[in-house]
Amino acid sequence: MAQWESRQQLADFFREHPGQGRLRVQISTGRGSFPVGGVRVEVTRDLNGGRQVFYRADSDRSGIVTGITLPALAGSDRAGGTEYQVWVEHPTYLPVTGREVQVYPGVETVLPVDLQPRTE
C-alpha cells in the first residue's frame, strides 16, 4: 500500500472517531501481587490489513502506563466503544499479544495485565 493511502486511511479514522478516551495499563505478575516495571507496551489497531501503532511506552516501576489518549467514537452510546489491541513484552516474561480493549469517549479504561514468567 502506498504511504499516501496509509496516511489517508489514518486521517479518515481520526475524522470518524472524533472523541477521545483514555487507557491505563497496569502490569503485574503473581496474579496482581507484584508490579513489573520496564515493560514495553504498544497500543495498536488494524486499519485495512495493516497494524497501526497509536501508542508505545514502557511501564514505570509501579507497572503502570498512563496518559494514553486514543481516538474514540463520539456520542452517548457506551455499547459501542472503539477497539484496540494491546501488546506487552518483557525479556523475562511471556509476551501478551493483541489483547483486545474497548475505549470510550470521556472515560479512562483500566486494563490489568498479569504476566507469566518464562520457564526457559
Secondary structure, DSSP 8 states (H G I E B T S, - for coil): --HHHHHHHHHHHHHH--EEEEEEEEEEETTTTEE--S-EEEEEEEETTEEEEEEEEE--TTSEEEEEEEEE--SS-TTS-EEEEEEEEETTEEEEEEEEEEE-TT-EEEEEEEE-B---
